[in-house]
Amino acid sequence: MAGDRNVYWSGEAKLRVDQIKEFLRKSWSEREVSAFLDLLQEFETLIKQFPNGYQASVIYPGCRRAVIHPNVSVVYKVSLTEIEVVTVYDNRSARSQAGEE
C-alpha cells in the first residue's frame, strides 16, 4: 500500500533544506522558516498517500518533481518500499532555467 512507504531524505536534500532555512532566517524571520518546514511536512504527507502524484522530472531521470512553493521544488524517487527525497532546489536557480518549469 502506498501509505506504508517511509520517506528518506538524502544528504544533499538535508543540506539544501538547511541552506534554505538559513537564508530565510537571515533574510526574513523564524516565521518564514516555520512556514517552510510546514510545507515540507505537508509534502511528505502527500507523497506518502500519492507517491506518483507529481510530474516526472526532466532533469532527474526516474524521479518526480513537486513544486511546494513558487520558489521551491523537491525532487524525489519512488520504489516499492520507500520514497527518497533526492534534492530540494530554488526554482529561480539555473536548474529551473534548464527546462523544468
C-alpha positions, 0 to 999 in steps of 0.5 A, spaced: 500 500 500 502 506 498 501 509 505 506 504 508 512 507 504 517 511 509 520 517 506 528 518 506 531 524 505 538 524 502 544 528 504 544 533 499 536 534 500 538 535 508 543 540 506 539 544 501 533 544 506 538 547 511 541 552 506 534 554 505 532 555 512 538 559 513 537 564 508 530 565 510 532 566 517 537 571 515 533 574 510 526 574 513 524 571 520 523 564 524 516 565 521 518 564 514 522 558 516 516 555 520 512 556 514 517 552 510 518 546 514 510 546 514 510 545 507 515 540 507 511 536 512 505 537 508 509 534 502 511 528 505 504 527 507 502 527 500 507 523 497 506 518 502 498 517 500 500 519 492 507 517 491 506 518 483 502 524 484 507 529 481 510 530 474 516 526 472 522 530 472 526 532 466 532 533 469 532 527 474 531 521 470 526 516 474 524 521 479 518 526 480 518 533 481 513 537 486 513 544 486 511 546 494 512 553 493 513 558 487 520 558 489 521 551 491 521 544 488 523 537 491 525 532 487 524 525 489 524 517 487 519 512 488 520 504 489 516 499 492 518 500 499 520 507 500 520 514 497 527 518 497 527 525 497 533 526 492 534 534 492 530 540 494 532 546 489 530 554 488 526 554 482 529 561 480 536 557 480 539 555 473 536 548 474 529 551 473 532 555 467 534 548 464 527 546 462 523 544 468 518 549 469 
